[in-house]
Amino acid sequence: MRKLAIIAMLALAGAFALTACGKKGDEGQQTQQAAKLTRPSDMSNKAAWQAYLVQVLQSGDNMKGMTGDRPYVYYIAPGDDDNDTAERQRQLDNVSDSLARGVLPGNLMAFAGPDSSKTADLMISAFQGSKPGSLDKVIVVFIGDQADEQRVADVIKPTGAIFRFAKM
């Protein structure tokens, strides 16, 4: 679980470093980035999915307003086998513990995985115990399918968090 978070953060840091290389060639970079945003077809290819989801997170205004040191990216395992089920439970425990301790304003929490409904289910389970207004100015990004957007938004919005949806 920690390895996944570290990999996602390293990928984000690498992408930020590349964007700081200057304005020269921005048009080529934008075209190249658009070409890279291809949803992986193999749900079991964790590395491809993590790279894709980091790119989706960085596209558009998803990270706008983040003042924390780094985003907290949660990759939600897609499978139904014992390993993926246990990994999702550990992620749920981790997120629930973080929410119980409190998340500082300006931090960004992003949730994504190959199976949008499993990601949405985890978010709903984790956030439904949060007190109204407890996440004021915290940015919560759900990367998933539009069919799951509203049910996640309904649980996040009472917390006071800034909810953002990014379509996979």
Sine and cosine of phi, psi and omega as CSV:
sin_phi,cos_phi,sin_psi,cos_psi,sin_omega,cos_omega
0.00,0.00,-0.75,0.67,0.01,-1.00
-0.91,0.41,-0.57,0.82,0.03,-1.00
-0.88,0.48,-0.65,0.76,0.01,-1.00
-0.90,0.44,-0.69,0.73,0.01,-1.00
-0.90,0.43,-0.65,0.76,0.01,-1.00
-0.91,0.42,-0.69,0.73,0.01,-1.00
-0.88,0.48,-0.71,0.70,0.00,-1.00
-0.89,0.45,-0.66,0.75,0.01,-1.00
-0.92,0.39,-0.63,0.78,0.04,-1.00
-0.90,0.43,-0.65,0.76,0.04,-1.00
-0.89,0.45,-0.66,0.75,0.05,-1.00
-0.89,0.45,-0.70,0.71,0.00,-1.00
-0.88,0.47,-0.66,0.75,0.03,-1.00
-0.89,0.45,-0.65,0.76,0.02,-1.00
-0.92,0.40,-0.64,0.77,0.04,-1.00
-0.90,0.43,-0.64,0.77,0.02,-1.00
-0.89,0.46,-0.63,0.77,0.01,-1.00
-0.93,0.37,-0.55,0.84,0.01,-1.00
-0.95,0.31,-0.32,0.95,0.00,-1.00
-1.00,0.07,0.08,1.00,-0.05,-1.00
-0.96,0.30,-0.08,1.00,0.05,-1.00
0.88,-0.47,0.19,-0.98,-0.04,-1.00
-0.99,0.14,-0.34,0.94,-0.03,-1.00
-0.86,0.50,0.82,-0.57,0.04,-1.00
0.99,0.11,0.30,0.96,-0.01,-1.00
-0.85,0.52,-0.63,0.78,-0.01,-1.00
-0.88,0.47,-0.68,0.74,0.03,-1.00
-0.91,0.42,-0.62,0.78,0.02,-1.00
-0.91,0.41,-0.65,0.76,-0.01,-1.00
-0.90,0.43,-0.66,0.75,0.04,-1.00
-0.90,0.43,-0.67,0.74,0.00,-1.00
-0.91,0.42,-0.65,0.76,-0.01,-1.00
-0.91,0.42,-0.66,0.75,0.01,-1.00
-0.88,0.47,-0.61,0.79,0.02,-1.00
-0.93,0.36,-0.53,0.85,-0.03,-1.00
-0.95,0.30,-0.41,0.91,-0.07,-1.00
-0.98,0.22,0.89,0.45,0.05,-1.00
-0.92,-0.38,0.86,-0.51,-0.03,-1.00
-0.89,0.45,0.83,-0.56,0.02,-1.00
-0.87,0.49,0.60,-0.80,-0.02,-1.00
-1.00,0.03,-0.40,0.91,-0.02,-1.00
-1.00,-0.06,0.96,-0.29,-0.04,-1.00
-0.90,0.43,-0.34,0.94,-0.04,-1.00
-1.00,0.02,-0.07,1.00,0.00,-1.00
-1.00,0.09,0.99,0.11,-0.10,-0.99
-0.86,0.52,-0.68,0.73,-0.03,-1.00
-0.89,0.45,-0.68,0.73,0.01,-1.00
-0.91,0.42,-0.66,0.75,0.01,-1.00
-0.92,0.40,-0.68,0.74,0.00,-1.00
-0.89,0.46,-0.68,0.73,0.03,-1.00
-0.89,0.46,-0.69,0.73,0.01,-1.00
-0.89,0.45,-0.72,0.69,-0.05,-1.00
-0.92,0.39,-0.56,0.83,0.08,-1.00
-0.90,0.44,-0.66,0.75,0.03,-1.00
-0.90,0.43,-0.65,0.76,0.04,-1.00
-0.89,0.46,-0.68,0.73,0.01,-1.00
-0.87,0.50,-0.64,0.76,-0.06,-1.00
-0.98,0.20,-0.27,0.96,-0.02,-1.00
-0.98,0.19,0.44,-0.90,0.03,-1.00
0.90,0.43,-0.52,-0.85,-0.04,-1.00
-0.98,-0.21,0.39,0.92,-0.09,-1.00
-0.85,0.52,-0.54,0.84,-0.06,-1.00
-0.98,-0.22,0.09,1.00,-0.02,-1.00
-0.88,0.48,0.74,-0.68,0.04,-1.00
1.00,-0.01,-0.07,1.00,0.01,-1.00
-0.95,0.30,0.83,-0.56,0.03,-1.00
-0.91,-0.42,-0.07,1.00,0.05,-1.00
-0.94,0.34,0.22,-0.98,-0.02,-1.00
-0.88,0.47,-0.61,0.79,-0.07,-1.00
-0.36,-0.93,0.39,-0.92,0.08,-1.00
-0.98,0.22,0.47,-0.88,0.09,-1.00
-0.98,-0.21,0.96,-0.29,-0.10,-0.99
-0.97,-0.25,0.81,-0.58,-0.01,-1.00
-0.92,-0.38,0.92,-0.40,0.06,-1.00
-1.00,0.00,0.84,-0.54,-0.06,-1.00
-0.98,-0.21,0.88,-0.48,-0.04,-1.00
-0.88,0.47,0.63,-0.77,-0.12,-0.99
-1.00,-0.02,-0.37,0.93,-0.19,-0.98
-0.98,0.20,0.13,-0.99,0.04,-1.00
-0.94,-0.34,0.07,1.00,0.02,-1.00
-0.96,0.27,0.14,-0.99,-0.07,-1.00
-0.87,0.49,-0.63,0.78,-0.02,-1.00
-0.90,0.43,-0.74,0.67,-0.01,-1.00
-0.93,0.38,-0.61,0.79,0.04,-1.00
-0.89,0.45,-0.69,0.73,0.03,-1.00
-0.91,0.41,-0.63,0.78,0.02,-1.00
-0.90,0.44,-0.67,0.75,0.05,-1.00
-0.90,0.44,-0.63,0.78,0.02,-1.00
-0.90,0.44,-0.66,0.75,0.04,-1.00
-0.90,0.44,-0.64,0.77,0.04,-1.00
-0.90,0.44,-0.69,0.72,0.02,-1.00
-0.86,0.50,-0.71,0.70,0.03,-1.00
-0.88,0.48,-0.68,0.73,0.00,-1.00
-0.89,0.46,-0.75,0.66,-0.01,-1.00
-0.91,0.41,-0.70,0.71,0.00,-1.00
-0.87,0.49,-0.67,0.74,0.04,-1.00
-0.90,0.44,-0.67,0.74,0.02,-1.00
-0.89,0.46,-0.69,0.72,0.00,-1.00
-0.92,0.40,-0.60,0.80,0.01,-1.00
-0.91,0.41,-0.61,0.79,0.04,-1.00
-0.95,0.31,-0.51,0.86,-0.03,-1.00
0.95,-0.32,0.61,-0.80,0.02,-1.00
-0.88,-0.47,0.77,-0.64,-0.06,-1.00
-0.95,0.31,0.56,-0.83,0.07,-1.00
-0.83,0.55,0.58,-0.81,0.00,-1.00
1.00,-0.05,-0.24,0.97,0.06,-1.00
-0.98,0.19,0.43,-0.90,0.00,-1.00
-0.85,-0.53,0.78,-0.63,0.07,-1.00
-0.90,-0.44,0.85,-0.53,-0.01,-1.00
-0.88,-0.47,0.67,-0.74,-0.04,-1.00
-0.82,-0.58,0.77,-0.64,-0.03,-1.00
-0.35,-0.94,0.41,-0.91,0.07,-1.00
-0.10,-1.00,0.27,-0.96,-0.02,-1.00
-0.87,0.50,-0.49,0.87,0.00,-1.00
-0.96,-0.26,0.98,-0.20,-0.08,-1.00
-0.85,0.53,-0.64,0.77,-0.05,-1.00
-0.92,0.38,-0.57,0.82,0.05,-1.00
-0.94,0.35,-0.61,0.80,0.06,-1.00
-0.90,0.44,-0.72,0.69,0.01,-1.00
-0.88,0.47,-0.69,0.72,0.01,-1.00
-0.86,0.50,-0.69,0.73,0.01,-1.00
-0.90,0.44,-0.70,0.71,0.00,-1.00
-0.88,0.48,-0.69,0.72,-0.01,-1.00
-0.89,0.46,-0.71,0.71,0.02,-1.00
-0.88,0.48,-0.65,0.76,-0.05,-1.00
-0.96,0.29,-0.66,0.75,-0.15,-0.99
-1.00,-0.01,-0.28,0.96,-0.09,-1.00
-0.92,0.39,-0.31,0.95,0.06,-1.00
-1.00,-0.01,-0.03,1.00,-0.02,-1.00
-0.96,0.28,0.61,-0.79,0.00,-1.00
-0.97,0.24,0.54,-0.84,0.05,-1.00
-0.83,0.55,0.74,-0.68,0.03,-1.00
0.98,0.20,0.02,1.00,-0.09,-1.00
-0.96,0.27,-0.26,0.97,-0.03,-1.00
-0.87,-0.49,0.59,0.81,-0.02,-1.00
-0.82,0.57,0.79,-0.61,0.04,-1.00
0.92,0.38,0.23,0.97,0.15,-0.99
-1.00,0.01,0.69,-0.72,-0.01,-1.00
-0.99,-0.11,0.81,-0.59,0.03,-1.00
-0.87,-0.49,0.87,-0.49,-0.02,-1.00
-0.93,-0.36,0.79,-0.61,0.09,-1.00
-0.94,-0.34,0.89,-0.45,0.06,-1.00
-0.98,-0.22,0.93,-0.38,-0.07,-1.00
-0.20,-0.98,-0.40,-0.92,0.01,-1.00
-1.00,-0.08,0.55,-0.83,-0.05,-1.00
-0.86,0.51,-0.47,0.88,0.01,-1.00
-0.88,0.48,-0.42,0.91,-0.03,-1.00
-0.99,-0.16,-0.15,0.99,-0.11,-0.99
-0.85,0.53,-0.78,0.63,-0.13,-0.99
-0.90,0.43,-0.66,0.75,-0.03,-1.00
-0.92,0.39,-0.51,0.86,0.08,-1.00
-0.96,0.29,-0.71,0.70,-0.01,-1.00
-0.85,0.53,-0.63,0.78,-0.02,-1.00
-0.88,0.47,-0.49,0.87,0.01,-1.00
-1.00,0.04,-0.56,0.83,-0.07,-1.00
-0.98,0.22,-0.69,0.73,-0.14,-0.99
-0.83,0.55,-0.65,0.76,0.02,-1.00
-0.89,0.47,-0.34,0.94,-0.02,-1.00
-0.96,0.27,-0.23,0.97,-0.04,-1.00
1.00,0.03,-0.02,1.00,0.01,-1.00
-0.94,0.35,0.43,-0.90,0.13,-0.99
-0.99,0.10,0.94,-0.35,-0.05,-1.00
-1.00,-0.06,0.76,-0.66,0.07,-1.00
-0.77,-0.63,0.63,-0.77,0.04,-1.00
-0.90,-0.44,0.73,-0.68,0.10,-1.00
-0.83,-0.55,0.84,-0.54,-0.02,-1.00
-0.97,0.25,0.71,-0.71,0.06,-1.00
-0.95,0.30,0.00,0.00,0.00,0.00
